[in-house]
Each structure stands twice: as structure tokens, then as C-alpha cells.
């Protein structure tokens, strides 16, 4: 069973939170107090990240690679284990890609979807395969110098915070094989042709200063998903929920209250 954590009332609405590549379930810490008021919150780790050992299904294929479909199967296994037929889902970056796959291929399981600093396509595969090879050779510590500049609009300040330092430590301690397998999952992911099949109410959050997934990717998601609303968070890069936690939390709560989120751009699905 993938490493995960449950918080919130046992009778709360099921909510699954997916992390970004290189982080752990701790990336959702700023949102947990508000989300657990009404939700039974399940946070999980990607293969080789946080408390998750390599080889727990998604990382284990003949070549030591993974697919987003395999990562999504892990999430469904967790939901089944806890008896959740349907659940709300929110994911950051690769965690959002997992949610997109679930919403396309298992629409009956997802009651609502939030995609935070995510994309339907994460760029040319060659770059991801190169990163996978680098990490297999040199470990994830080789990524530490560049990570704060990708994750945060104010890298020096955020890297010095308690949570920022913890997330950088998570990256340093991630298992190279698990991280590389997730890179290869990202490389093989392209949900652009299938976005119109998503029927769940969807919130899309973009970090205005995100160099890893620029806001244009969020606009593509918003234009492709019918029942979607796009929120642009100023002063935030790739880990918008860590750098600007209030804005992301308010947007998530508005999604589930059926309200217009703060900072909504007005861009909605036009599929």
C-alpha cells in the first residue's frame, strides 16, 4: 500500500491530495487545518518520495519506469482500501496529472477536481528523460541548487522557512530510482486530446511566476475542461500553495462551496 496519511473527521467528505515531483505529502501542510474541518483528507507520497519505498507498484516495471496511469492506479487502490467509491481530488504538478488521468478515465470516481500548478502536457519528453538519467547517476541532491528558483518566486526567503527547508530535505532524500521513474511518467503524459472528456467541476490554479509550468499551461487546461475556473496567484511560483497558502486554500474552499474563487481570471472551459 502506498505511504499515506489520513487527517480530519472519520465521517468527513473524502478528499485525496496529490504531491508534486520531488516533494512529499508535507507540501499540503498549509492547507490541512482548513480542509480537515469538513473533509477526511488523504495525502499520499509518490514512489521513492517521503515515506514511500520504491517498488510499490508504480515504480516497478521492467525498466524501472512508471506511467501516470500506474500512479493513478495507486490512488484508486488507496480509495478502495478506505471504502471510498467517490472522492474529491486536488493535485500539484505531477499530482495534478494523476488527477487529470483519473477524471478522464475514471469519471465516476471523481466528484470534483483541483489542478494546482499542473498541466495536460509537461513539455518535451527528452528533457525529462535527461533528468531521470542525471538523477540515476548523481542522485537527487544534484537538483538542490536549482530547486528553490523553480519552486518559489522568493527562493531565498522561502528556502529559509521551516516548510521550505523540509521540502528541500525531502528532495535531497528522495530515492533516485523512484524520482527517475516519476520523471519518466511525466515524459509519457499527454492528456491534451482528452480534456473535453472531463466532466467534474474543476479548479485550475496557476502561479503567476511559475517557471516550471508557466500560466499558459493553466489556460490550456481551462479552455479544454468544460466545467472549469482558472485562478491566477500573484507572487507565487511552482509551489503556490506553500508560498501563497491563503490564496490557494480560499480557492479550494470556494470550489467546494460552489462559489467563485478569489483571484479568478474569468477564463472558463470552452470545450
MIFI-14272 format. One line per 3 residues: their letters; for each residue x, y, z of N, C-alpha, C. Coordinates in steps of 0.001 Angstrom, whole numbers. Layout:
! residues N
a> X/Y/Z/X/Y/Z/X/Y/Z; ...
! end
This chain:
! residues 271
xxx> 847/-1190/0/0/0/0/889/1248/0; 667/2202/-903/1483/3423/-923/1446/4147/418; 2545/4788/774/2586/5542/2017/1603/6707/1948
xxx> 805/6856/2997/-186/7922/3010/-521/8285/4442; -1271/9368/4584/-1684/9836/5905/-3124/10303/5828; -3885/10008/6865/-5270/10442/6978/-5403/11472/8090
xxx> -6162/12534/7818/-6465/13553/8812/-7927/13957/8655; -8484/14510/9718/-9851/15008/9650/-10855/14009/10173; -12106/14431/10302/-13144/13570/10885/-13410/12333/10045
xxx> -13665/11223/10711/-13890/9959/10013/-15096/10029/9102; -16075/10873/9430/-17279/10986/8608/-17218/12169/7648; -16027/12775/7498/-15883/13897/6585/-15938/13458/5128
xxx> -16155/14417/4235/-16167/14139/2802/-14781/13683/2352; -14660/12554/1668/-13338/12082/1245/-12659/13052/275; -11406/13332/566/-10593/14225/-255/-9191/13650/-339
xxx> -8677/13468/-1554/-7323/12969/-1770/-6463/14092/-2326; -5277/14265/-1747/-4344/15318/-2143/-3070/14694/-2694; -2710/15070/-3915/-1526/14530/-4573/-381/15537/-4587
xxx> 856/15099/-4330/2015/15998/-4258/2673/16208/-5616; 3597/17139/-5634/4385/17392/-6839/5659/16549/-6814; 6258/16393/-7977/7514/15659/-8108/8577/16279/-7202
xxx> 9284/15437/-6457/10375/15907/-5621/9975/16318/-4228; 8675/16414/-3948/8218/16782/-2616/7589/15571/-1942; 6974/15801/-793/6273/14746/-81/4875/15233/260
xxx> 4137/14417/983/2793/14827/1388/2814/16087/2262; 3990/16460/2779/4113/17687/3575/3826/18942/2767; 3861/18850/1444/3638/20033/614/2237/20607/807
xxx> 1309/19784/1336/-59/20236/1588/-271/20718/3022; 764/20760/3842/604/21146/5244/-133/22473/5441; 130/23510/4631/-559/24778/4878/-2079/24697/4714
xxx> -2555/23765/3909/-3985/23661/3649/-4715/22718/4614; -3976/21846/5285/-4612/20789/6080/-5560/21328/7157; -5182/22341/7947/-6108/22787/9001/-7481/23193/8476
xxx> -7526/23907/7355/-8814/24339/6808/-9551/23181/6144; -8844/22335/5432/-9511/21275/4677/-10056/20182/5580; -9442/19982/6739/-9901/18905/7614/-11110/19297/8459
xxx> -11586/20505/8325/-12807/20873/9057/-14009/20095/8544; -14023/19840/7241/-15178/19151/6648/-14796/17888/5899; -13503/17630/5751/-13052/16531/4902/-12266/15491/5691
xxx> -12366/14260/5238/-11436/13199/5618/-10336/13258/4573; -9187/13806/4930/-8133/14131/3972/-7104/13013/3927; -6854/12509/2731/-5818/11504/2499/-4730/12137/1657
xxx> -3521/12186/2201/-2356/12648/1448/-1432/11453/1204; -886/11372/0/-23/10242/-332/1322/10720/-854; 2293/9829/-802/3621/10085/-1357/3785/9371/-2687
xxx> 4524/9997/-3584/4894/9367/-4848/5948/8282/-4589; 6137/7355/-5518/7148/6304/-5329/8537/6886/-5060; 9170/6395/-4002/10514/6848/-3673/10586/8189/-2976
xxx> 9442/8813/-2728/9390/10121/-2083/8853/9990/-661; 9298/10863/222/8773/10882/1582/8889/9526/2247; 7749/9011/2718/7753/7732/3404/7487/6549/2509
xxx> 7509/6750/1191/7147/5674/273/8383/4965/-262; 8423/3654/-105/9545/2867/-613/9397/2636/-2104; 10505/2527/-2797/10483/2226/-4223/9930/830/-4430
xxx> 9217/664/-5531/8738/-662/-5879/7322/-920/-5456; 6606/126/-4952/5237/-70/-4506/4241/-38/-5632; 4569/-615/-6768/3617/-718/-7867/3980/185/-9019
xxx> 3949/1490/-8807/4165/2400/-9919/5615/2435/-10354; 6532/2318/-9425/7944/2380/-9797/8449/1052/-10315; 7632/41/-10154/8107/-1289/-10503/7591/-1720/-11859
xxx> 8397/-1497/-12854/8149/-2085/-14163/9485/-2635/-14622; 9490/-3317/-15732/10715/-3976/-16138/11906/-3057/-16252; 11666/-1814/-16718/12766/-885/-16910/12926/65/-15736
xxx> 12171/-143/-14654/12240/772/-13525/11617/2108/-13826; 10681/2152/-14761/9998/3390/-15114/8568/3316/-14598; 7797/4370/-14837/6413/4418/-14381/5587/5163/-15414
xxx> 4293/5086/-15288/3369/5877/-16087/2401/6582/-15152; 1789/7635/-15646/782/8326/-14851/-400/7393/-14596; -715/6528/-15538/-1792/5567/-15323/-1500/4667/-14130
xxx> -246/4246/-13973/131/3422/-12825/47/4206/-11522; 461/5460/-11563/335/6300/-10366/-1135/6486/-9996; -1984/6651/-11006/-3418/6793/-10749/-3995/5508/-10163
xxx> -3497/4361/-10600/-3969/3089/-10046/-3642/2979/-8565; -2509/3520/-8157/-2162/3544/-6735/-3183/4349/-5941; -3600/5478/-6518/-4592/6316/-5833/-5919/5575/-5700
xxx> -6341/4917/-6771/-7592/4160/-6698/-7492/3032/-5683; -6327/2421/-5579/-6151/1362/-4581/-6301/1914/-3169; -5792/3116/-2945/-5950/3751/-1642/-7421/4045/-1358
xxx> -8111/4600/-2357/-9534/4904/-2186/-10322/3629/-1890; -10025/2575/-2631/-10722/1302/-2411/-10425/751/-1014; -9185/895/-599/-8788/390/719/-9590/1051/1837
xxx> -9905/2329/1637/-10650/3067/2658/-12157/3094/2382; -12591/2363/1360/-14014/2255/1085/-14631/3484/453; -13839/4243/-298/-14327/5468/-927/-14681/5197/-2380
xxx> -15955/5137/-2678/-16389/4954/-4060/-16149/6217/-4875; -16456/7370/-4270/-16183/8651/-4920/-15406/9536/-3955; -14667/10493/-4500/-13871/11385/-3664/-13539/12652/-4442
xxx> -13255/13697/-3698/-12704/14913/-4273/-11192/14730/-4405; -10612/15391/-5409/-9185/15216/-5639/-8551/16564/-5957; -7403/16827/-5349/-6598/18003/-5680/-5149/17559/-5796
xxx> -4457/18021/-6822/-3077/17612/-7024/-2217/18743/-7537; -955/18719/-7132/31/19718/-7544/927/19115/-8616; 1077/19802/-9742/2018/19404/-10790/1782/17959/-11227
xxx> 2724/17049/-10993/2506/15646/-11356/1294/15086/-10627; 1093/15476/-9368/-105/15061/-8649/-1371/15510/-9343; -1317/16666/-9999/-2444/17121/-10804/-2621/16288/-12060
xxx> -1504/15876/-12661/-1596/14994/-13821/-2288/13687/-13479; -2015/13183/-12277/-2699/11972/-11814/-4204/12233/-11718; -4575/13385/-11168/-5991/13723/-11083/-6639/13873/-12442
xxx> -5924/14464/-13381/-6454/14597/-14738/-6716/13224/-15340; -5778/12301/-15174/-5965/10944/-15684/-7196/10292/-15050; -7337/10434/-13750/-8490/9853/-13070/-9795/10441/-13599
xxx> -9824/11755/-13775/-11052/12408/-14233/-11416/12004/-15661; -10402/11705/-16478/-10651/11274/-17865/-11084/9814/-17911; -10360/8946/-17208/-10539/7504/-17363/-11422/6861/-16292
xxx> -11641/7568/-15185/-12496/7036/-14112/-13435/8141/-13624; -14226/8705/-14520/-15027/9894/-14166/-16012/9643/-13038; -16458/8402/-12876/-17405/8112/-11821/-16816/8165/-10428
xxx> -15492/8188/-10334/-14848/8196/-9013/-14582/9625/-8512; -14456/10579/-9431/-14024/11935/-9073/-15234/12867/-9035; -15552/13390/-7847/-16694/14304/-7729/-16307/15745/-8021
xxx> -15054/16106/-7784/-14535/17423/-8166/-13023/17316/-8262; -12436/18253/-8995/-11017/18174/-9335/-10380/19550/-9166; -9189/19585/-8566/-8400/20813/-8488/-6993/20526/-8992
xxx> -6535/21322/-9948/-5231/21147/-10568/-4387/22373/-10231; -3384/22198/-9401/-2585/23300/-8891/-1220/23283/-9562; -907/24351/-10305/379/24453/-11000/664/23171/-11781
xxx> -327/22755/-12548/-237/21500/-13285/-422/21752/-14776; -463/20678/-15535/-532/20793/-16985/-1109/19519/-17584; -1637/19656/-18797/-2054/18482/-19555/-874/17841/-20276
xxx> 243/18562/-20348/1460/18090/-21027/2619/18877/-20447; 3612/18186/-19909/4668/18830/-19141/5911/19155/-19962; 5783/19203/-21262/6908/19590/-22103/7526/18405/-22821
xxx> 8528/18707/-23634/9163/17684/-24464/9728/16554/-23605; 9466/15305/-23984/9933/14171/-23176/11439/14114/-22992; 12198/14602/-23975/13660/14447/-23902/14232/15044/-22629
xxx> 13731/16207/-22229/14245/16848/-21027/13985/16034/-19774; 12839/15364/-19727/12507/14540/-18563/13355/13266/-18526; 13601/12694/-19698/14473/11522/-19727/15909/11902/-19328
xxx> 16338/13104/-19715/17666/13561/-19306/17740/13737/-17789; 16673/14300/-17208/16677/14477/-15758/16677/13120/-15052; 15907/12181/-15583/15882/10843/-14994/17280/10221/-15005
xxx> 17986/10356/-16122/19332/9796/-16226/20288/10485/-15254; 20162/11820/-15147/21006/12578/-14220/20819/12092/-12791; 19571/11918/-12390/19288/11517/-11011/19744/10092/-10752
xxx> 19576/9217/-11729/20062/7841/-11543/21580/7807/-11358; 22280/8727/-12036/23739/8760/-11939/24224/9512/-10699; 23589/10651/-10407/24124/11571/-9403/23226/11778/-8191
xxx> 22043/11174/-8179/21145/11344/-7045/20361/12643/-7102; 19388/12765/-6231/18527/13949/-6252/19192/15176/-5645; 20272/14993/-4914/20977/16167/-4385/21524/17040/-5504
xxx> 21698/16455/-6668/22173/17242/-7812/21148/18278/-8268; 19909/18166/-7795/18843/19092/-8183/18626/20205/-7160; 19310/20126/-6025/19006/21033/-4918/19286/22498/-5238
xxx> 20354/22782/-5942/20716/24178/-6191/19649/24903/-7003; 19069/24210/-7990/18095/24853/-8866/16680/24830/-8307; 16399/23936/-7365/15018/23729/-6917/14353/24974/-6342
xxx> 14987/25739/-5449/14283/26904/-4889/13840/27904/-5951; 14632/28082/-6979/14267/29017/-8046/13107/28537/-8890; 12900/27217/-8967/11744/26679/-9678/10500/26708/-8791
xxx> 10690/26434/-7523/9555/26263/-6627/8965/27577/-6132; 9838/28599/-5944/9408/29797/-5243/9744/31075/-6008; 8822/32035/-5951/9096/33354/-6523/10122/34107/-5684
xxx> 10158/33819/-4382/11158/34384/-3475/11990/33233/-2906; 12912/32717/-3692/13592/31470/-3302/14387/31556/-2010; 15102/32639/-1791/15931/32723/-592/15063/32764/665
xxx> 14002/33564/610/13134/33668/1781/12440/32342/2057; 11871/31728/1025/11086/30515/1230/11960/29321/1606; 13161/29246/1051/14055/28137/1400/14460/28188/2867
xxx> 14374/29373/3470/14721/29523/4872/13576/29284/5830; 12366/29066/5311/11240/28773/6186/11286/27308/6613; 10546/26993/7654/10545/25621/8159/10046/24644/7109
xxx> 8919/24991/6443/8376/24077/5441/9243/24044/4191; 9755/25195/3770/10638/25210/2609/11856/24337/2817; 12465/24432/3998/13632/23603/4301/13259/22124/4339
xxx> 12076/21819/4861/11657/20414/4918/11467/19848/3515; 10868/20640/2622/10633/20144/1269/11947/19950/515; 12910/20838/730/14220/20654/115/14912/19411/669
xxx> 14721/19147/1954/15276/17924/2534/14599/16693/1938; 13286/16786/1698/12575/15674/1048/13165/15388/-333; 13476/16458/-1073/14083/16270/-2389/15439/15605/-2267
xxx> 16248/16074/-1327/17590/15515/-1157/17547/14038/-779; 16518/13656/-35/16430/12287/478/15605/11357/-407; 15023/11893/-1483/14214/11040/-2359/15084/9955/-2988
xxx> 14508/8781/-3158/15235/7683/-3768/15422/7962/-5262; 16651/7900/-5772/16887/8231/-7181/16050/7396/-8153; 15891/6095/-7878/15122/5248/-8795/13657/5665/-8827
xxx> 13094/5975/-7658/11701/6406/-7609/11498/7748/-8288; 12404/8690/-8019/12302/10009/-8651/12426/9877/-10165; 13400/9101/-10630/13594/8929/-12067/12380/8282/-12719
xxx> 11790/7302/-12035/10594/6658/-12567/9462/7664/-12740; 9332/8578/-11773/8290/9609/-11879/8594/10586/-13012; 9881/10903/-13232/10249/11737/-14384/9784/11092/-15686
xxx> 9946/9780/-15779/9539/9079/-16992/8022/9011/-17124; 7324/9013/-15990/5864/9117/-16045/5453/10461/-16616; 6115/11520/-16176/5840/12857/-16700/6129/12909/-18200
xxx> 7249/12311/-18610/7643/12339/-20023/6584/11717/-20924; 5924/10669/-20437/4958/9954/-21264/3529/10470/-21161; 3325/11563/-20437/1974/12051/-20166/1564/13118/-21178
xxx> 406/12945/-21786/-177/13969/-22664/-1688/13780/-22677; -2367/14579/-21887/-3824/14479/-21771/-4541/15531/-22608; -3813/16286/-23421/-4451/17377/-24170/-5619/16921/-25040
xxx> -5505/15800/-25750/-6640/15408/-26594/-7874/14977/-25809; -7720/14696/-24512/-8817/14113/-23727/-9451/15095/-22755; -9007/16353/-22717/-9512/17286/-21715/-11019/17482/-21799
xxx> -11576/17434/-22993/-13023/17647/-23142/-13841/16527/-22520; -13196/15417/-22172/-13909/14294/-21551/-14082/14481/-20044; -13423/15493/-19473/-13538/15729/-18034/-14847/16455/-17747
xxx> -15660/15868/-16908/-16963/16442/-16578/-17035/16950/-15148; -16098/16595/-14308/-16118/17034/-12906/-15882/18536/-12819; -16559/19229/-11905/-16234/20645/-11658/-14757/20766/-11319
xxx> -14060/21671/-12006/-12598/21711/-11924/-12099/23109/-11613; -11212/23199/-10635/-10485/24422/-10321/-9068/24279/-10854; -8583/25302/-11529/-7219/25316/-12049/-6507/26503/-11414
xxx> -5386/26249/-10754/-4616/27285/-10077/-3269/27422/-10766; -2918/28644/-11134/-1632/28922/-11763/-826/29855/-10877; 452/29569/-10713/1362/30513/-10081/1820/31507/-11141
xxx> 1569/32785/-10908/1872/33797/-11928/3350/33832/-12280; 4220/33438/-11345/5663/33472/-11570/6254/32072/-11662; 5464/31112/-12113/5913/29718/-12167/6791/29490/-13395
xxx> 8097/29246/-13213/8949/28978/-14372/8870/27529/-14838; 8424/26625/-13944/8368/25204/-14288/7163/24899/-15164; 6005/25449/-14790/4781/25294/-15581/4164/26684/-15717
xxx> 4535/27435/-16744/4033/28802/-16908/2514/28857/-16990; 1921/30015/-16678/465/30145/-16662/-228/29754/-17961; 468/29776/-19083/-152/29367/-20348/-636/27927/-20285
xxx> 28/27077/-19519/-411/25696/-19370/-1750/25636/-18647; -1923/26495/-17648/-3193/26540/-16921/-4316/27025/-17832; -4014/27995/-18686/-5026/28476/-19632/-5460/27370/-20580
xxx> -4514/26541/-21009/-4853/25423/-21881/-5784/24442/-21175; -5510/24173/-19910/-6403/23315/-19140/-7793/23939/-19036; -7831/25228/-18724/-9117/25905/-18535/-9938/25930/-19809
xxx> -9292/26105/-20931/-10013/26149/-22204/-10487/24765/-22632; -9813/23729/-22152/-10167/22376/-22577/-11164/21662/-21699; -11279/22087/-20433/-12165/21411/-19486/-13441/22223/-19344
xxx> -14566/21612/-19630/-15835/22342/-19699/-16151/23102/-18412; -16272/22396/-17317/-16720/22995/-16055/-15515/23415/-15228; -14760/24373/-15749/-13527/24764/-15067/-13485/26254/-14800
xxx> -12725/26618/-13778/-12453/28005/-13422/-10960/28135/-13156; -10359/29181/-13689/-8923/29405/-13546/-8664/30519/-12541; -7756/30245/-11620/-7313/31218/-10632/-5826/31449/-10823
xxx> -5423/32697/-10912/-4015/33067/-11072/-3540/33701/-9766; -2503/33119/-9166/-2000/33581/-7880/-724/34389/-8098; -803/35693/-7813/367/36551/-7962/1378/36255/-6858
xxx> 2654/36503/-7164/3701/36323/-6167/3959/34881/-5808; 3606/33974/-6707/3800/32551/-6438/4422/31885/-7648; 5296/30926/-7393/5889/30132/-8464/5256/28741/-8444
xxx> 6069/27689/-8515/5525/26360/-8740/4809/25779/-7527; 5286/26055/-6338/4610/25578/-5132/3763/26716/-4565; 2737/27069/-5315/1901/28216/-4953/1222/28021/-3607
xxx> 829/26789/-3298/148/26529/-2042/1034/26668/-828; 2360/26608/-1036/3313/26816/49/3653/28298/162; 3844/28947/-978/4275/30343/-981/3132/31314/-712
xxx> 1947/31014/-1225/760/31848/-1018/-384/30954/-544; -253/30400/664/-1204/29381/1112/-2639/29873/1231; -2821/31123/1667/-4190/31609/1851/-4950/31646/531
xxx> -4305/32109/-524/-4975/32222/-1817/-5397/30850/-2339; -4511/29876/-2222/-4835/28534/-2713/-5914/27887/-1855; -5817/28039/-548/-6830/27463/337/-8196/28067/61
xxx> -8267/29383/-87/-9546/30033/-359/-10138/29564/-1681; -9301/29372/-2671/-9796/28907/-3965/-10366/27505/-3865; -9687/26628/-3129/-10176/25262/-2956/-11521/25252/-2228
xxx> -11618/26013/-1161/-12876/26042/-403/-14013/26610/-1243; -13700/27599/-2075/-14730/28167/-2944/-15227/27134/-3953; -14317/26304/-4473/-14720/25245/-5406/-15776/24357/-4767
xxx> -15536/23952/-3533/-16442/23014/-2882/-17687/23680/-2324; -17656/25031/-2203/-18851/25763/-1790/-19689/26207/-2982; -19212/25942/-4196/-19925/26374/-5384/-19856/27864/-5615
xxx> -18825/28513/-5060/-18671/29960/-5188/-17558/30285/-6188; -17502/31546/-6598/-16418/31987/-7470/-15177/32215/-6622; -14072/31556/-6942/-12878/31705/-6107/-12304/33114/-6184
xxx> -11671/33580/-5103/-10911/34838/-5197/-9842/34717/-6268; -9550/35807/-6913/-8493/35899/-7928/-8838/35133/-9202; -10100/34756/-9380/-10477/34064/-10619/-10252/34992/-11805
xxx> -9737/34437/-12893/-9400/35255/-14062/-10589/35477/-14981; -11631/34692/-14828/-12754/34754/-15760/-12635/33764/-16897; -11445/33129/-17042/-11286/32112/-18078/-11983/30831/-17640
xxx> -12856/30310/-18489/-13575/29084/-18182/-13509/28144/-19378; -13906/26927/-19121/-13834/25914/-20157/-14631/26288/-21386; -14031/26067/-22545/-14719/26382/-23795/-14752/25149/-24698
x> -14554/23974/-24095/-14522/22745/-24912/-15875/22533/-25579
! end
